[in-house]
Amino acid sequence: YRQLKRRYPDLSIDLSTLLNYQDKPSIKLGSRVRIAPWSEILAMTDGTHPGRLTIAGGTIIGRQSRLIAIGERIFIGQNCQLGDRVSLIANSADRTTP
């Protein structure tokens, strides 16, 4: 939280939010982003490709929302509003069957 708050001083994020990201480039936030309590934010590698999460300025993420980018990218545009309990999941896992 401290690292993100230093990089994004106008970020509003609750301490109840689960936050897990690989490195600084994994998450990019615009100005005035608000993330409501009890949300889950993940941006991780799948072992080969990095996960990337970009949230543009003025965006509000509702309570108990899940934004999970594992080896893929999620981009949320400017001034978007995601409601409570919304899940956006991008995963590079191969789901093909033999």
GIRALIN-V59383 format. One record per residue. N is the residue number from 1. RES is the residue in one small letter. PHI is phi in whole degrees, 0 to 359 (NA if undefined). Layout:
BEGIN
{{N | RES | PHI} {N | RES | PHI}}
END
This chain:
BEGIN
{{1 | y | NA} {2 | r | 297} {3 | q | 298} {4 | l | 295} {5 | k | 294} {6 | r | 292} {7 | r | 288} {8 | y | 231} {9 | p | 298} {10 | d | 262} {11 | l | 288} {12 | s | 249} {13 | i | 219} {14 | d | 274} {15 | l | 295} {16 | s | 283} {17 | t | 288} {18 | l | 280} {19 | l | 233} {20 | n | 215} {21 | y | 217} {22 | q | 291} {23 | d | 204} {24 | k | 306} {25 | p | 292} {26 | s | 295} {27 | i | 233} {28 | k | 233} {29 | l | 236} {30 | g | 278} {31 | s | 284} {32 | r | 61} {33 | v | 280} {34 | r | 238} {35 | i | 240} {36 | a | 288} {37 | p | 302} {38 | w | 64} {39 | s | 270} {40 | e | 231} {41 | i | 238} {42 | l | 229} {43 | a | 218} {44 | m | 227} {45 | t | 283} {46 | d | 263} {47 | g | 103} {48 | t | 237} {49 | h | 248} {50 | p | 283} {51 | g | 273} {52 | r | 227} {53 | l | 232} {54 | t | 238} {55 | i | 237} {56 | a | 285} {57 | g | 301} {58 | g | 77} {59 | t | 273} {60 | i | 240} {61 | i | 253} {62 | g | 288} {63 | r | 301} {64 | q | 56} {65 | s | 275} {66 | r | 234} {67 | l | 240} {68 | i | 233} {69 | a | 239} {70 | i | 244} {71 | g | 73} {72 | e | 223} {73 | r | 240} {74 | i | 237} {75 | f | 235} {76 | i | 244} {77 | g | 288} {78 | q | 291} {79 | n | 56} {80 | c | 275} {81 | q | 231} {82 | l | 261} {83 | g | 288} {84 | d | 294} {85 | r | 59} {86 | v | 275} {87 | s | 240} {88 | l | 238} {89 | i | 232} {90 | a | 239} {91 | n | 227} {92 | s | 273} {93 | a | 300} {94 | d | 283} {95 | r | 256} {96 | t | 285} {97 | t | 254} {98 | p | 292}}
END
